[in-house]
C-alpha cells in the first residue's frame, strides 16, 4: 500500500502534527492505521505513538511521553532511511534527542518537536 500524505487522513494528521495538535493528529492517523496492512501498519503505529507522546508531554506527563517515544523508536528502527514517504533518519535522531533529555530529567523546552518530513 502506498501512503498518500497529500490528502485524506494522513495529510490532515500531518497538518495537525505540524501545528502541535498532537491528539487530533493521532486520531486522523489511527483512522488510516485501522485499514492498513503490514509493513505500513507498524510504521503508522509508530507515528501515532509519537503524536500521543507529545500530547502526553503537553499535558505534563513526561513519563508517558518517554515510554511512548521509546516504543515508537523501537518500531521505526527496522525501517530503511525513508519509508512510506517519510524521511526517518532525521525523525529518529530528533526522537533520540528528546529521549536523552527526558531520561536525564530535563524538560526539553528548547528542543523543537521532531519534524515529520516528507522524503522519497
Chimera marker file (.cmm) of the C-alpha trace (Angstrom):
<marker_set name="trace">
<marker id="1" x="0.000" y="0.000" z="0.000" r="1" g="1" b="0" radius="0.5"/>
<marker id="2" x="1.291" y="3.458" z="-0.872" r="1" g="1" b="0" radius="0.5"/>
<marker id="3" x="0.815" y="6.031" z="1.887" r="1" g="1" b="0" radius="0.5"/>
<marker id="4" x="-0.561" y="9.283" z="0.453" r="1" g="1" b="0" radius="0.5"/>
<marker id="5" x="0.440" y="12.279" z="2.587" r="1" g="1" b="0" radius="0.5"/>
<marker id="6" x="-1.213" y="14.754" z="0.202" r="1" g="1" b="0" radius="0.5"/>
<marker id="7" x="-4.853" y="14.064" z="1.025" r="1" g="1" b="0" radius="0.5"/>
<marker id="8" x="-7.176" y="12.337" z="3.431" r="1" g="1" b="0" radius="0.5"/>
<marker id="9" x="-6.415" y="11.286" z="6.978" r="1" g="1" b="0" radius="0.5"/>
<marker id="10" x="-2.646" y="11.163" z="6.557" r="1" g="1" b="0" radius="0.5"/>
<marker id="11" x="-2.497" y="14.717" z="5.203" r="1" g="1" b="0" radius="0.5"/>
<marker id="12" x="-4.862" y="16.061" z="7.870" r="1" g="1" b="0" radius="0.5"/>
<marker id="13" x="-2.927" y="14.269" z="10.588" r="1" g="1" b="0" radius="0.5"/>
<marker id="14" x="0.355" y="15.674" z="9.315" r="1" g="1" b="0" radius="0.5"/>
<marker id="15" x="-1.109" y="19.182" z="9.204" r="1" g="1" b="0" radius="0.5"/>
<marker id="16" x="-2.305" y="18.794" z="12.803" r="1" g="1" b="0" radius="0.5"/>
<marker id="17" x="1.011" y="17.328" z="13.952" r="1" g="1" b="0" radius="0.5"/>
<marker id="18" x="2.935" y="20.244" z="12.425" r="1" g="1" b="0" radius="0.5"/>
<marker id="19" x="0.546" y="22.644" z="14.191" r="1" g="1" b="0" radius="0.5"/>
<marker id="20" x="1.197" y="20.978" z="17.559" r="1" g="1" b="0" radius="0.5"/>
<marker id="21" x="-2.288" y="19.439" z="17.654" r="1" g="1" b="0" radius="0.5"/>
<marker id="22" x="-0.946" y="16.044" z="18.581" r="1" g="1" b="0" radius="0.5"/>
<marker id="23" x="-4.139" y="14.419" z="19.861" r="1" g="1" b="0" radius="0.5"/>
<marker id="24" x="-6.026" y="15.302" z="16.683" r="1" g="1" b="0" radius="0.5"/>
<marker id="25" x="-3.102" y="14.075" z="14.530" r="1" g="1" b="0" radius="0.5"/>
<marker id="26" x="-3.204" y="10.799" z="16.455" r="1" g="1" b="0" radius="0.5"/>
<marker id="27" x="-6.930" y="10.462" z="15.737" r="1" g="1" b="0" radius="0.5"/>
<marker id="28" x="-6.554" y="11.063" z="11.981" r="1" g="1" b="0" radius="0.5"/>
<marker id="29" x="-3.674" y="8.619" z="11.684" r="1" g="1" b="0" radius="0.5"/>
<marker id="30" x="-5.430" y="5.990" z="13.750" r="1" g="1" b="0" radius="0.5"/>
<marker id="31" x="-8.328" y="6.057" z="11.288" r="1" g="1" b="0" radius="0.5"/>
<marker id="32" x="-5.916" y="5.198" z="8.463" r="1" g="1" b="0" radius="0.5"/>
<marker id="33" x="-3.987" y="2.701" z="10.603" r="1" g="1" b="0" radius="0.5"/>
<marker id="34" x="-7.126" y="0.649" z="11.223" r="1" g="1" b="0" radius="0.5"/>
<marker id="35" x="-7.396" y="-0.083" z="7.486" r="1" g="1" b="0" radius="0.5"/>
<marker id="36" x="-3.680" y="-0.613" z="6.784" r="1" g="1" b="0" radius="0.5"/>
<marker id="37" x="-1.696" y="-3.832" z="6.407" r="1" g="1" b="0" radius="0.5"/>
<marker id="38" x="1.948" y="-4.565" z="7.238" r="1" g="1" b="0" radius="0.5"/>
<marker id="39" x="4.579" y="-3.190" z="6.878" r="1" g="1" b="0" radius="0.5"/>
<marker id="40" x="2.793" y="0.171" z="6.772" r="1" g="1" b="0" radius="0.5"/>
<marker id="41" x="0.658" y="-0.703" z="9.804" r="1" g="1" b="0" radius="0.5"/>
<marker id="42" x="3.575" y="-0.870" z="12.262" r="1" g="1" b="0" radius="0.5"/>
<marker id="43" x="5.102" y="2.239" z="10.674" r="1" g="1" b="0" radius="0.5"/>
<marker id="44" x="1.888" y="4.208" z="11.193" r="1" g="1" b="0" radius="0.5"/>
<marker id="45" x="1.607" y="2.847" z="14.720" r="1" g="1" b="0" radius="0.5"/>
<marker id="46" x="4.996" y="4.412" z="15.470" r="1" g="1" b="0" radius="0.5"/>
<marker id="47" x="3.857" y="7.800" z="14.129" r="1" g="1" b="0" radius="0.5"/>
<marker id="48" x="0.679" y="7.533" z="16.197" r="1" g="1" b="0" radius="0.5"/>
<marker id="49" x="2.811" y="6.826" z="19.271" r="1" g="1" b="0" radius="0.5"/>
<marker id="50" x="4.956" y="9.887" z="18.546" r="1" g="1" b="0" radius="0.5"/>
<marker id="51" x="1.874" y="12.091" z="18.344" r="1" g="1" b="0" radius="0.5"/>
<marker id="52" x="0.483" y="10.534" z="21.525" r="1" g="1" b="0" radius="0.5"/>
<marker id="53" x="3.839" y="11.044" z="23.282" r="1" g="1" b="0" radius="0.5"/>
<marker id="54" x="3.795" y="14.763" z="22.616" r="1" g="1" b="0" radius="0.5"/>
<marker id="55" x="0.169" y="15.000" z="23.629" r="1" g="1" b="0" radius="0.5"/>
<marker id="56" x="1.225" y="13.480" z="26.963" r="1" g="1" b="0" radius="0.5"/>
<marker id="57" x="4.181" y="15.860" z="27.150" r="1" g="1" b="0" radius="0.5"/>
<marker id="58" x="1.894" y="18.857" z="26.589" r="1" g="1" b="0" radius="0.5"/>
<marker id="59" x="-0.252" y="17.644" z="29.482" r="1" g="1" b="0" radius="0.5"/>
<marker id="60" x="2.766" y="17.332" z="31.807" r="1" g="1" b="0" radius="0.5"/>
<marker id="61" x="3.127" y="13.552" z="31.659" r="1" g="1" b="0" radius="0.5"/>
<marker id="62" x="6.841" y="13.174" z="30.941" r="1" g="1" b="0" radius="0.5"/>
<marker id="63" x="6.902" y="9.513" z="31.913" r="1" g="1" b="0" radius="0.5"/>
<marker id="64" x="4.138" y="8.712" z="29.433" r="1" g="1" b="0" radius="0.5"/>
<marker id="65" x="5.901" y="10.720" z="26.731" r="1" g="1" b="0" radius="0.5"/>
<marker id="66" x="9.175" y="8.902" z="27.377" r="1" g="1" b="0" radius="0.5"/>
<marker id="67" x="7.568" y="5.477" z="27.254" r="1" g="1" b="0" radius="0.5"/>
<marker id="68" x="5.728" y="6.202" z="24.001" r="1" g="1" b="0" radius="0.5"/>
<marker id="69" x="8.803" y="7.703" z="22.336" r="1" g="1" b="0" radius="0.5"/>
<marker id="70" x="10.854" y="4.612" z="23.245" r="1" g="1" b="0" radius="0.5"/>
<marker id="71" x="8.163" y="2.348" z="21.781" r="1" g="1" b="0" radius="0.5"/>
<marker id="72" x="7.907" y="4.429" z="18.614" r="1" g="1" b="0" radius="0.5"/>
<marker id="73" x="11.665" y="4.410" z="18.106" r="1" g="1" b="0" radius="0.5"/>
<marker id="74" x="11.776" y="0.608" z="18.520" r="1" g="1" b="0" radius="0.5"/>
<marker id="75" x="9.136" y="0.322" z="15.811" r="1" g="1" b="0" radius="0.5"/>
<marker id="76" x="10.863" y="2.739" z="13.426" r="1" g="1" b="0" radius="0.5"/>
<marker id="77" x="14.434" y="1.443" z="13.723" r="1" g="1" b="0" radius="0.5"/>
<marker id="78" x="13.956" y="-1.627" z="11.457" r="1" g="1" b="0" radius="0.5"/>
<marker id="79" x="12.702" y="0.533" z="8.569" r="1" g="1" b="0" radius="0.5"/>
<marker id="80" x="15.016" y="1.993" z="5.901" r="1" g="1" b="0" radius="0.5"/>
<marker id="81" x="16.113" y="5.650" z="5.973" r="1" g="1" b="0" radius="0.5"/>
<marker id="82" x="12.973" y="6.589" z="4.073" r="1" g="1" b="0" radius="0.5"/>
<marker id="83" x="9.721" y="4.684" z="4.286" r="1" g="1" b="0" radius="0.5"/>
<marker id="84" x="6.139" y="5.452" z="3.417" r="1" g="1" b="0" radius="0.5"/>
<marker id="85" x="7.172" y="8.818" z="2.052" r="1" g="1" b="0" radius="0.5"/>
<marker id="86" x="8.774" y="9.944" z="5.339" r="1" g="1" b="0" radius="0.5"/>
<marker id="87" x="12.478" y="10.633" z="5.962" r="1" g="1" b="0" radius="0.5"/>
<marker id="88" x="13.209" y="8.527" z="9.024" r="1" g="1" b="0" radius="0.5"/>
<marker id="89" x="16.850" y="9.377" z="9.759" r="1" g="1" b="0" radius="0.5"/>
<marker id="90" x="16.183" y="12.941" z="10.999" r="1" g="1" b="0" radius="0.5"/>
<marker id="91" x="12.979" y="11.881" z="12.744" r="1" g="1" b="0" radius="0.5"/>
<marker id="92" x="14.690" y="9.103" z="14.695" r="1" g="1" b="0" radius="0.5"/>
<marker id="93" x="17.607" y="11.351" z="15.647" r="1" g="1" b="0" radius="0.5"/>
<marker id="94" x="15.234" y="14.035" z="16.953" r="1" g="1" b="0" radius="0.5"/>
<marker id="95" x="13.354" y="11.412" z="18.962" r="1" g="1" b="0" radius="0.5"/>
<marker id="96" x="16.675" y="10.250" z="20.440" r="1" g="1" b="0" radius="0.5"/>
<marker id="97" x="17.469" y="13.861" z="21.436" r="1" g="1" b="0" radius="0.5"/>
<marker id="98" x="14.134" y="14.100" z="23.225" r="1" g="1" b="0" radius="0.5"/>
<marker id="99" x="14.713" y="10.776" z="24.958" r="1" g="1" b="0" radius="0.5"/>
<marker id="100" x="18.167" y="11.823" z="26.155" r="1" g="1" b="0" radius="0.5"/>
<marker id="101" x="16.703" y="14.996" z="27.648" r="1" g="1" b="0" radius="0.5"/>
<marker id="102" x="13.676" y="13.296" z="29.206" r="1" g="1" b="0" radius="0.5"/>
<marker id="103" x="15.700" y="10.404" z="30.622" r="1" g="1" b="0" radius="0.5"/>
<marker id="104" x="18.164" y="12.896" z="32.170" r="1" g="1" b="0" radius="0.5"/>
<marker id="105" x="15.233" y="14.511" z="33.946" r="1" g="1" b="0" radius="0.5"/>
<marker id="106" x="15.267" y="17.657" z="31.848" r="1" g="1" b="0" radius="0.5"/>
<marker id="107" x="12.194" y="19.318" z="30.436" r="1" g="1" b="0" radius="0.5"/>
<marker id="108" x="13.295" y="19.816" z="26.830" r="1" g="1" b="0" radius="0.5"/>
<marker id="109" x="11.539" y="23.164" z="26.447" r="1" g="1" b="0" radius="0.5"/>
<marker id="110" x="14.125" y="24.411" z="23.956" r="1" g="1" b="0" radius="0.5"/>
<marker id="111" x="14.013" y="21.350" z="21.736" r="1" g="1" b="0" radius="0.5"/>
<marker id="112" x="11.595" y="21.645" z="18.851" r="1" g="1" b="0" radius="0.5"/>
<marker id="113" x="9.171" y="18.782" z="18.462" r="1" g="1" b="0" radius="0.5"/>
<marker id="114" x="10.524" y="16.228" z="15.981" r="1" g="1" b="0" radius="0.5"/>
<marker id="115" x="9.589" y="17.054" z="12.412" r="1" g="1" b="0" radius="0.5"/>
<marker id="116" x="7.925" y="14.526" z="10.191" r="1" g="1" b="0" radius="0.5"/>
<marker id="117" x="9.464" y="15.364" z="6.843" r="1" g="1" b="0" radius="0.5"/>
<marker id="118" x="8.244" y="14.057" z="3.530" r="1" g="1" b="0" radius="0.5"/>
<marker id="119" x="11.016" y="12.252" z="1.691" r="1" g="1" b="0" radius="0.5"/>
<marker id="120" x="11.207" y="9.968" z="-1.313" r="1" g="1" b="0" radius="0.5"/>
<link id1="1" id2="2" r="1" g="1" b="0" radius="0.2"/>
<link id1="2" id2="3" r="1" g="1" b="0" radius="0.2"/>
<link id1="3" id2="4" r="1" g="1" b="0" radius="0.2"/>
<link id1="4" id2="5" r="1" g="1" b="0" radius="0.2"/>
<link id1="5" id2="6" r="1" g="1" b="0" radius="0.2"/>
<link id1="6" id2="7" r="1" g="1" b="0" radius="0.2"/>
<link id1="7" id2="8" r="1" g="1" b="0" radius="0.2"/>
<link id1="8" id2="9" r="1" g="1" b="0" radius="0.2"/>
<link id1="9" id2="10" r="1" g="1" b="0" radius="0.2"/>
<link id1="10" id2="11" r="1" g="1" b="0" radius="0.2"/>
<link id1="11" id2="12" r="1" g="1" b="0" radius="0.2"/>
<link id1="12" id2="13" r="1" g="1" b="0" radius="0.2"/>
<link id1="13" id2="14" r="1" g="1" b="0" radius="0.2"/>
<link id1="14" id2="15" r="1" g="1" b="0" radius="0.2"/>
<link id1="15" id2="16" r="1" g="1" b="0" radius="0.2"/>
<link id1="16" id2="17" r="1" g="1" b="0" radius="0.2"/>
<link id1="17" id2="18" r="1" g="1" b="0" radius="0.2"/>
<link id1="18" id2="19" r="1" g="1" b="0" radius="0.2"/>
<link id1="19" id2="20" r="1" g="1" b="0" radius="0.2"/>
<link id1="20" id2="21" r="1" g="1" b="0" radius="0.2"/>
<link id1="21" id2="22" r="1" g="1" b="0" radius="0.2"/>
<link id1="22" id2="23" r="1" g="1" b="0" radius="0.2"/>
<link id1="23" id2="24" r="1" g="1" b="0" radius="0.2"/>
<link id1="24" id2="25" r="1" g="1" b="0" radius="0.2"/>
<link id1="25" id2="26" r="1" g="1" b="0" radius="0.2"/>
<link id1="26" id2="27" r="1" g="1" b="0" radius="0.2"/>
<link id1="27" id2="28" r="1" g="1" b="0" radius="0.2"/>
<link id1="28" id2="29" r="1" g="1" b="0" radius="0.2"/>
<link id1="29" id2="30" r="1" g="1" b="0" radius="0.2"/>
<link id1="30" id2="31" r="1" g="1" b="0" radius="0.2"/>
<link id1="31" id2="32" r="1" g="1" b="0" radius="0.2"/>
<link id1="32" id2="33" r="1" g="1" b="0" radius="0.2"/>
<link id1="33" id2="34" r="1" g="1" b="0" radius="0.2"/>
<link id1="34" id2="35" r="1" g="1" b="0" radius="0.2"/>
<link id1="35" id2="36" r="1" g="1" b="0" radius="0.2"/>
<link id1="36" id2="37" r="1" g="1" b="0" radius="0.2"/>
<link id1="37" id2="38" r="1" g="1" b="0" radius="0.2"/>
<link id1="38" id2="39" r="1" g="1" b="0" radius="0.2"/>
<link id1="39" id2="40" r="1" g="1" b="0" radius="0.2"/>
<link id1="40" id2="41" r="1" g="1" b="0" radius="0.2"/>
<link id1="41" id2="42" r="1" g="1" b="0" radius="0.2"/>
<link id1="42" id2="43" r="1" g="1" b="0" radius="0.2"/>
<link id1="43" id2="44" r="1" g="1" b="0" radius="0.2"/>
<link id1="44" id2="45" r="1" g="1" b="0" radius="0.2"/>
<link id1="45" id2="46" r="1" g="1" b="0" radius="0.2"/>
<link id1="46" id2="47" r="1" g="1" b="0" radius="0.2"/>
<link id1="47" id2="48" r="1" g="1" b="0" radius="0.2"/>
<link id1="48" id2="49" r="1" g="1" b="0" radius="0.2"/>
<link id1="49" id2="50" r="1" g="1" b="0" radius="0.2"/>
<link id1="50" id2="51" r="1" g="1" b="0" radius="0.2"/>
<link id1="51" id2="52" r="1" g="1" b="0" radius="0.2"/>
<link id1="52" id2="53" r="1" g="1" b="0" radius="0.2"/>
<link id1="53" id2="54" r="1" g="1" b="0" radius="0.2"/>
<link id1="54" id2="55" r="1" g="1" b="0" radius="0.2"/>
<link id1="55" id2="56" r="1" g="1" b="0" radius="0.2"/>
<link id1="56" id2="57" r="1" g="1" b="0" radius="0.2"/>
<link id1="57" id2="58" r="1" g="1" b="0" radius="0.2"/>
<link id1="58" id2="59" r="1" g="1" b="0" radius="0.2"/>
<link id1="59" id2="60" r="1" g="1" b="0" radius="0.2"/>
<link id1="60" id2="61" r="1" g="1" b="0" radius="0.2"/>
<link id1="61" id2="62" r="1" g="1" b="0" radius="0.2"/>
<link id1="62" id2="63" r="1" g="1" b="0" radius="0.2"/>
<link id1="63" id2="64" r="1" g="1" b="0" radius="0.2"/>
<link id1="64" id2="65" r="1" g="1" b="0" radius="0.2"/>
<link id1="65" id2="66" r="1" g="1" b="0" radius="0.2"/>
<link id1="66" id2="67" r="1" g="1" b="0" radius="0.2"/>
<link id1="67" id2="68" r="1" g="1" b="0" radius="0.2"/>
<link id1="68" id2="69" r="1" g="1" b="0" radius="0.2"/>
<link id1="69" id2="70" r="1" g="1" b="0" radius="0.2"/>
<link id1="70" id2="71" r="1" g="1" b="0" radius="0.2"/>
<link id1="71" id2="72" r="1" g="1" b="0" radius="0.2"/>
<link id1="72" id2="73" r="1" g="1" b="0" radius="0.2"/>
<link id1="73" id2="74" r="1" g="1" b="0" radius="0.2"/>
<link id1="74" id2="75" r="1" g="1" b="0" radius="0.2"/>
<link id1="75" id2="76" r="1" g="1" b="0" radius="0.2"/>
<link id1="76" id2="77" r="1" g="1" b="0" radius="0.2"/>
<link id1="77" id2="78" r="1" g="1" b="0" radius="0.2"/>
<link id1="78" id2="79" r="1" g="1" b="0" radius="0.2"/>
<link id1="79" id2="80" r="1" g="1" b="0" radius="0.2"/>
<link id1="80" id2="81" r="1" g="1" b="0" radius="0.2"/>
<link id1="81" id2="82" r="1" g="1" b="0" radius="0.2"/>
<link id1="82" id2="83" r="1" g="1" b="0" radius="0.2"/>
<link id1="83" id2="84" r="1" g="1" b="0" radius="0.2"/>
<link id1="84" id2="85" r="1" g="1" b="0" radius="0.2"/>
<link id1="85" id2="86" r="1" g="1" b="0" radius="0.2"/>
<link id1="86" id2="87" r="1" g="1" b="0" radius="0.2"/>
<link id1="87" id2="88" r="1" g="1" b="0" radius="0.2"/>
<link id1="88" id2="89" r="1" g="1" b="0" radius="0.2"/>
<link id1="89" id2="90" r="1" g="1" b="0" radius="0.2"/>
<link id1="90" id2="91" r="1" g="1" b="0" radius="0.2"/>
<link id1="91" id2="92" r="1" g="1" b="0" radius="0.2"/>
<link id1="92" id2="93" r="1" g="1" b="0" radius="0.2"/>
<link id1="93" id2="94" r="1" g="1" b="0" radius="0.2"/>
<link id1="94" id2="95" r="1" g="1" b="0" radius="0.2"/>
<link id1="95" id2="96" r="1" g="1" b="0" radius="0.2"/>
<link id1="96" id2="97" r="1" g="1" b="0" radius="0.2"/>
<link id1="97" id2="98" r="1" g="1" b="0" radius="0.2"/>
<link id1="98" id2="99" r="1" g="1" b="0" radius="0.2"/>
<link id1="99" id2="100" r="1" g="1" b="0" radius="0.2"/>
<link id1="100" id2="101" r="1" g="1" b="0" radius="0.2"/>
<link id1="101" id2="102" r="1" g="1" b="0" radius="0.2"/>
<link id1="102" id2="103" r="1" g="1" b="0" radius="0.2"/>
<link id1="103" id2="104" r="1" g="1" b="0" radius="0.2"/>
<link id1="104" id2="105" r="1" g="1" b="0" radius="0.2"/>
<link id1="105" id2="106" r="1" g="1" b="0" radius="0.2"/>
<link id1="106" id2="107" r="1" g="1" b="0" radius="0.2"/>
<link id1="107" id2="108" r="1" g="1" b="0" radius="0.2"/>
<link id1="108" id2="109" r="1" g="1" b="0" radius="0.2"/>
<link id1="109" id2="110" r="1" g="1" b="0" radius="0.2"/>
<link id1="110" id2="111" r="1" g="1" b="0" radius="0.2"/>
<link id1="111" id2="112" r="1" g="1" b="0" radius="0.2"/>
<link id1="112" id2="113" r="1" g="1" b="0" radius="0.2"/>
<link id1="113" id2="114" r="1" g="1" b="0" radius="0.2"/>
<link id1="114" id2="115" r="1" g="1" b="0" radius="0.2"/>
<link id1="115" id2="116" r="1" g="1" b="0" radius="0.2"/>
<link id1="116" id2="117" r="1" g="1" b="0" radius="0.2"/>
<link id1="117" id2="118" r="1" g="1" b="0" radius="0.2"/>
<link id1="118" id2="119" r="1" g="1" b="0" radius="0.2"/>
<link id1="119" id2="120" r="1" g="1" b="0" radius="0.2"/>
</marker_set>
